[in-house]
Amino acid sequence: MSRMMNRGFKAAAVFGAVAALALPNVAHASAAVQDVNTTLLNSIRAGAAGPPPRAARAIAMVTTATFDAVNAGSHMGYDGYSYNGPAVSGVSKDALAISAGYTMMANLFPALAPSLLTTMNTRLSALPVNATIRANSLAVGSTIANNFFNARANDGASVAQSPYTPGTDPGDFQPVQPGQPVLPGWGAVTTFAATSSSQFGNGAPPALGSAEFIADFNEVKALGCSTCGTAEQQLIAQFWADGGGTFTPPGHWIDITNGLIGGLSTLEAARVSSLVGLSVADAGITAWQDKYQYDLFRPVTAINTCTLAVCGVDGEPGWTPFLSTPNFPTYVSGHSSFSGGAAGALTSIFGNNVSFCTPADPASGVVGNRCFTSLRGAADEAGISRIYGGIHFEFDNGRAVNNAFNLGTFVADTQLQRTGAVPEPASWAMLIAGFGLVGGVARRRRVSVVSA
């Protein structure tokens, strides 16, 4: 399993260290893609992406731009996502991956752009290709990334931190931290692969006073308080917490993906990364649509305020959770959604029986790995960790893992599929000349996906 570089540094220090590590002549085929993914995770750690839904969108943008560029230099062996033009010759797949991935990151994270572009040039210079191929690859990769970035400019992400007024009905979410709740409008962001944010939605939560609500209320009350749970349960909660300063919950699954793609070709590694990226992005949009549609209170509020008359069960004033509660509604769990989506896509690719170990993000303070015999098993543990942490009910978790797993399966089954024909490659100059059409291609593609 790949390891991320140490973080906790300020952004400049992080990228100074990254730039000093030249890519070692691409020791294995997937190294360029893994390098892009690693730098993406370091950017997220540095705070450039923002909260998990924004991080998931960034992951989709970077990994998919990387795939589209590599695919263009690989005879268009798969259907593209934002680019479905002619194949291109006179380029390097590794240089295409680096050019597209780093260019997209520079667009997404302008404060880090100088460091990112310096690192990109360092990586390109280390590749065993001549100057002409390097220049051709940079032109193609950066243009694909720029056009994809522009095509998503009005997808709703920039206006998703919309105003929020807490409700006054029993069970309504009440802010648990200072400041505005996180991204009330994220459910309206344009999906990447799903037909809408409701295609794999989770339906309404159980009613207050129902048997399911009472059982799950009592479960998190017993397992998730600051002094509850076994040592193993508390370790699991901390391992998967992935809070501020880490690679975030969706980023944890890119770290897992990086470990699984080590033996793949550059094209296949880029495709797997993109499928995971598209899955976590749409899982986040789906989860946030449900969060603010149903607007349900967190366990910390429920357990401190519930009465038998209102909730069907008495609360426990003074109860505190093991983990700090995020400032947005409980239903459904974002972490469970990200994990289910990624696991669904990866299981479609690698199968049900995948044994692997994954480390915690070093910023978590957790030492060691968690090991699994299936990707779904890892997603299930990531989901239950939120109950052990005292920040979610089981009904937030189980539905989200299942429905997002189906979403990830859908993404893997419908996106970036192998093409039936191998088109004649075009020169890179011809490709660039036609790139004014790429943004329109990307937008038309989204319409065609929605109407499918």
C-alpha positions in Angstrom: 0.0 0.0 0.0 1.4 3.4 -1.0 2.2 5.8 1.8 1.5 9.5 1.7 4.2 12.0 2.5 4.2 13.5 6.0 1.9 16.4 6.4 0.8 18.9 8.9 3.1 21.5 7.2 2.0 24.7 5.7 1.2 24.5 2.0 4.5 25.9 0.8 6.5 23.5 2.9 4.5 20.6 1.7 5.0 21.4 -1.9 8.6 22.4 -1.5 9.2 18.8 -0.3 7.1 17.4 -3.1 9.0 19.3 -5.8 12.3 18.0 -4.4 11.4 14.4 -5.2 11.8 13.9 -8.9 9.8 11.0 -10.4 12.4 8.3 -10.7 12.1 7.5 -14.4 8.7 5.9 -13.9 9.9 2.8 -12.2 6.6 1.1 -12.9 3.8 1.8 -15.4 1.4 3.3 -12.9 3.9 5.6 -11.1 2.8 8.8 -12.9 -0.8 8.3 -12.0 0.1 7.4 -8.4 2.2 10.5 -8.2 -0.7 12.7 -9.4 -3.0 11.0 -6.8 -0.4 11.5 -4.0 0.0 15.2 -4.8 -3.7 15.6 -4.9 -4.0 14.1 -1.4 -1.3 16.4 -0.2 -3.2 19.4 -1.6 -6.3 18.2 0.2 -4.3 17.9 3.4 -3.0 21.4 3.0 -6.6 22.7 3.1 -6.8 23.6 -0.6 -9.9 21.5 -1.4 -12.1 22.4 1.6 -14.6 20.0 3.3 -15.2 16.4 2.1 -17.8 17.1 -0.6 -15.5 19.6 -2.2 -12.6 17.3 -1.8 -14.6 14.6 -3.6 -15.4 16.9 -6.5 -11.7 17.8 -6.8 -10.8 14.1 -6.8 -13.2 13.5 -9.6 -11.9 16.5 -11.6 -8.2 15.6 -11.2 -8.5 11.8 -11.8 -10.9 12.2 -14.7 -8.7 14.8 -16.5 -5.8 12.5 -16.0 -7.7 9.6 -17.5 -9.0 11.6 -20.5 -5.5 12.8 -21.3 -3.9 9.3 -21.1 -6.8 7.8 -23.0 -6.2 10.3 -25.8 -2.7 9.1 -26.1 -3.7 5.4 -25.9 -5.7 5.1 -29.2 -8.9 6.2 -27.3 -9.1 2.6 -26.0 -12.0 3.7 -23.7 -14.9 6.1 -24.1 -13.7 9.4 -22.8 -15.5 11.5 -20.2 -14.9 15.1 -21.0 -12.9 14.4 -24.2 -14.1 12.1 -27.0 -12.1 13.5 -29.9 -9.4 11.8 -32.0 -6.5 9.8 -30.5 -3.2 11.6 -30.5 0.3 10.5 -31.4 3.8 11.8 -30.6 3.1 11.9 -26.8 4.0 10.0 -23.6 1.2 8.5 -21.5 3.1 9.3 -18.3 3.7 12.9 -19.4 0.0 13.2 -20.3 -1.0 12.0 -16.9 1.3 14.5 -15.1 0.4 17.4 -17.4 -3.4 16.9 -17.1 -3.4 16.0 -13.4 -1.2 18.9 -12.2 -2.9 21.4 -14.5 -6.3 20.5 -13.1 -4.9 20.9 -9.6 -3.5 24.3 -10.4 -6.9 25.3 -11.7 -8.7 24.0 -8.6 -6.2 25.2 -6.0 -5.0 28.6 -7.2 -3.1 29.3 -4.0 -1.0 26.3 -4.6 -0.6 26.8 -8.4 3.0 28.0 -8.4 4.2 25.1 -6.4 2.1 22.6 -8.3 3.3 23.8 -11.7 6.9 23.8 -10.5 6.4 20.2 -9.4 4.8 19.3 -12.7 7.8 20.6 -14.6 10.1 18.7 -12.3 8.2 15.5 -12.9 8.1 16.0 -16.7 11.8 16.7 -16.8 12.5 13.4 -15.0 10.7 11.3 -17.6 12.9 9.5 -20.2 11.3 11.2 -23.2 12.7 13.8 -25.6 11.8 17.5 -25.5 9.4 17.3 -28.4 7.3 14.5 -26.9 7.4 16.3 -23.6 6.1 19.5 -25.1 3.4 17.7 -27.1 2.2 15.9 -24.0 2.1 19.1 -22.0 0.1 20.8 -24.7 -2.5 18.0 -24.9 -2.7 17.2 -21.2 -3.1 20.8 -20.1 -5.6 21.6 -22.7 -7.8 18.6 -21.8 -7.7 19.7 -18.2 -8.4 23.3 -18.8 -11.4 22.5 -21.0 -12.8 20.1 -18.5 -12.4 22.6 -15.7 -14.2 25.2 -17.7 -17.0 22.8 -18.6 -17.8 22.3 -14.9 -17.5 26.0 -14.0 -21.3 26.4 -13.5 -22.1 23.1 -11.9 -23.3 24.6 -8.7 -20.3 24.0 -6.5 -19.3 27.7 -6.3 -22.7 28.7 -4.8 -23.3 25.6 -2.5 -22.4 27.4 0.7 -25.8 28.9 0.8 -27.6 30.5 3.8 -29.2 28.2 6.3 -31.8 28.8 9.0 -32.3 26.0 11.6 -35.8 24.5 11.8 -37.9 24.5 14.9 -39.7 21.2 14.7 -38.8 18.2 16.9 -35.8 16.4 15.3 -34.7 19.3 13.2 -30.9 19.7 12.9 -29.4 22.3 15.2 -25.9 23.6 14.5 -23.4 21.9 16.7 -20.4 24.2 16.1 -20.0 28.0 15.5 -20.6 29.2 12.0 -22.8 28.2 9.2 -23.5 24.5 8.6 -21.4 23.0 5.7 -22.6 23.3 2.1 -26.5 23.4 2.4 -26.7 23.6 -1.4 -24.3 20.8 -2.3 -27.2 18.5 -3.2 -27.9 20.7 -6.2 -24.4 20.3 -7.7 -24.5 18.6 -11.1 -23.7 15.0 -10.8 -20.9 13.4 -12.7 -22.3 10.0 -13.7 -25.6 9.5 -11.8 -28.7 10.8 -13.6 -29.5 13.0 -10.6 -28.8 13.3 -6.9 -31.8 11.2 -6.2 -31.0 8.2 -8.4 -29.3 6.5 -5.5 -30.9 8.4 -2.8 -31.7 6.9 0.6 -35.4 7.8 1.2 -36.7 9.3 4.4 -35.2 8.5 7.8 -37.1 6.6 10.4 -39.7 8.6 12.3 -39.0 9.8 15.8 -40.5 7.2 18.2 -40.3 4.4 15.6 -38.7 1.1 16.7 -35.8 1.7 14.3 -35.1 5.2 15.6 -35.3 4.0 19.3 -32.9 1.0 18.6 -30.4 3.1 16.8 -30.6 5.9 19.4 -29.9 3.5 22.2 -27.0 1.9 20.2 -25.1 5.1 19.6 -25.8 6.3 23.1 -24.3 3.1 24.5 -21.3 2.8 22.1 -20.4 6.3 21.0 -20.0 8.4 24.2 -16.7 9.9 25.2 -16.1 7.1 27.7 -18.0 4.3 26.0 -16.9 1.5 23.6 -14.1 -0.9 23.7 -10.5 0.0 22.9 -11.0 -1.6 19.5 -14.1 0.4 18.8 -12.4 3.6 19.8 -9.4 2.7 17.6 -11.7 2.1 14.6 -13.5 5.5 15.2 -10.1 7.3 15.3 -8.7 5.4 12.3 -11.5 6.4 10.0 -12.1 9.9 11.4 -10.2 11.7 8.6 -11.0 15.2 10.0 -9.4 18.5 9.2 -5.7 18.4 8.1 -6.1 14.9 6.7 -6.8 13.5 3.3 -10.6 13.5 4.2 -12.9 10.5 3.9 -13.0 10.4 0.1 -9.3 10.9 0.0 -8.8 7.9 2.2 -10.3 5.8 -0.7 -7.9 7.4 -3.2 -5.1 6.3 -0.9 -6.5 2.8 -0.9 -6.9 3.0 -4.7 -3.2 4.0 -5.1 -2.2 0.8 -3.4 -4.4 -1.3 -5.7 -3.2 0.2 -9.0 0.5 -0.4 -8.5 0.7 -3.2 -11.1 -1.5 -1.7 -13.7 -0.6 0.2 -16.9 -0.8 4.0 -16.9 -4.1 3.8 -18.8 -5.7 1.3 -16.5 -4.4 3.0 -13.4 -5.9 6.3 -14.6 -9.2 4.6 -15.5 -9.6 3.0 -12.0 -8.7 6.2 -10.3 -11.3 8.1 -12.3 -14.0 5.6 -11.7 -13.4 6.0 -8.0 -13.3 9.7 -8.3 -16.6 9.9 -10.1 -18.1 7.6 -7.6 -17.1 9.5 -4.5 -18.1 12.8 -6.1 -21.6 11.6 -6.8 -21.9 9.8 -3.5 -21.2 13.2 -1.8 -23.8 15.0 -3.9 -26.3 12.3 -3.1 -25.6 12.4 0.7 -25.8 16.1 0.9 -29.1 16.2 -1.0 -30.5 13.9 1.7 -28.8 15.7 4.6 -30.5 19.0 3.9 -33.8 17.6 2.5 -34.4 15.7 5.7 -32.5 18.0 8.0 -32.3 15.6 11.0 -30.5 16.3 14.3 -27.2 14.7 15.3 -26.9 12.2 18.1 -25.4 14.7 20.4 -28.5 16.9 20.1 -30.9 14.0 20.2 -29.4 12.3 23.2 -29.2 15.6 25.2 -32.8 16.8 24.4 -35.0 13.8 23.6 -37.9 13.0 25.9 -40.2 10.0 25.9 -43.1 12.1 24.6 -41.1 13.5 21.6 -38.7 10.7 20.7 -40.2 7.6 22.2 -37.1 7.3 24.4 -35.6 9.5 27.2 -32.3 11.1 26.5 -29.3 11.7 28.7 -28.4 15.3 29.4 -24.7 15.9 29.5 -23.9 13.0 27.0 -20.9 13.8 24.8 -19.7 11.9 21.7 -16.3 10.2 21.4 -15.5 12.3 18.2 -16.3 15.9 17.5 -19.6 16.2 15.6 -19.4 17.8 12.2 -21.6 20.8 11.6 -24.2 19.5 9.2 -27.3 17.2 9.5 -26.9 13.6 10.4 -28.9 11.7 7.7 -27.2 10.2 5.8 -23.6 9.7 6.7 -21.2 11.3 4.2 -18.4 9.0 5.3 -20.5 5.9 4.7 -21.6 7.3 1.3 -18.0 8.0 0.2 -16.9 4.6 1.4 -19.7 2.7 -0.2 -19.3 4.5 -3.5 -15.6 3.9 -3.8 -15.9 0.2 -2.6 -18.7 -0.4 -5.2 -16.5 0.9 -8.1 -13.4 -0.9 -6.9 -15.3 -4.2 -6.3 -16.7 -4.0 -9.9 -13.1 -3.8 -11.1 -11.1 -6.1 -8.8 -13.9 -8.5 -7.5 -15.2 -9.4 -4.1 -12.1 -11.1 -2.7 -9.4 -8.4 -2.4 -7.0 -8.7 0.6 -5.3 -5.4 1.4 -4.1 -3.2 4.3 -4.5 0.5 4.5 -2.8 3.0 6.9 -4.5 5.8 8.7 -3.6 9.3 7.7 -0.6 10.1 9.9 -2.4 13.3 11.1 -4.9 11.1 12.9 -2.3 10.0 15.4 -3.3 6.4 14.8 -0.3 4.0 14.2 -0.6 0.9 12.1 -2.8 -0.5 9.4 -6.3 -1.9 9.2 -6.5 -5.0 7.0 -9.4 -6.5 5.1 -10.4 -9.4 2.8 -12.8 -7.3 0.8 -13.4 -3.8 -0.2 -17.0 -3.9 1.0 -15.6 -5.0 4.4 -13.5 -1.9 4.6 -16.5 0.3 3.6 -18.6 -1.4 6.3 -16.0 -0.7 9.0 -15.6 2.9 7.8 -19.4 3.3 8.2 -19.7 1.7 11.6 -16.8 3.8 12.8 -19.2 6.8 12.9 -21.5 5.0 15.4 -18.4 4.2 17.5 -17.5 7.9 17.3 -20.9 8.9 18.5 -21.6 11.2 15.5 -24.1 9.1 13.5 -27.0 6.7 14.0 -27.0 3.2 12.3 -29.8 4.3 10.0 -27.5 7.1 8.7 -24.9 4.5 7.9 -26.4 1.2 6.6 -28.6 2.7 4.0 -25.8 5.0 2.8 -23.2 2.2 2.4 -25.7 0.0 0.5 -27.0 2.7 -1.9 -23.7 4.3 -2.5 -22.2 0.8 -3.2 -24.8 0.4 -5.9 -23.9 3.9 -7.2 -20.2 2.9 -7.5 -21.2 -0.3 -9.3 -23.3 1.8 -11.7 -20.4 4.2 -12.4 -18.0 1.3 -13.1 -20.6 -0.3 -15.4 -21.6 2.7 -17.4 -18.6 5.1 -17.5 -15.2 4.9 -19.4 -16.2 1.7 -21.2 -13.9 0.0 -23.7 -14.5 1.2 -27.3 -15.1 -1.1 -30.2 -12.8 0.5 -32.6 -9.3 2.0 -32.5 -9.3 5.4 -34.4 -6.3 6.6 -36.3 -4.2 8.9 -34.1 -4.1 12.6 -35.0 -1.1 14.8 -34.5 -1.0 16.7 -31.3 -1.2 20.0 -33.3 -4.5 18.9 -35.0 -5.9 17.9 -31.6 -5.1 21.2 -30.1 -6.7 23.0 -33.0 -9.9 21.2 -32.4 -10.0 21.7 -28.7 -12.3 24.7 -28.8 -15.1 22.2 -29.1 -14.2 20.1 -26.1 -16.1 22.2 -23.5 -19.2 21.7 -25.7 -18.6 18.0 -25.9 -18.4 17.8 -22.1 -21.6 19.7 -21.6 -23.5 17.7 -24.3 -22.2 14.5 -22.6 -23.8 15.5 -19.3 -27.1 16.1 -21.0 -27.0 12.7 -22.7 -26.2 11.0 -19.5 -29.1 12.7 -17.7 -31.5 11.6 -20.4 -30.3 8.0 -20.4 
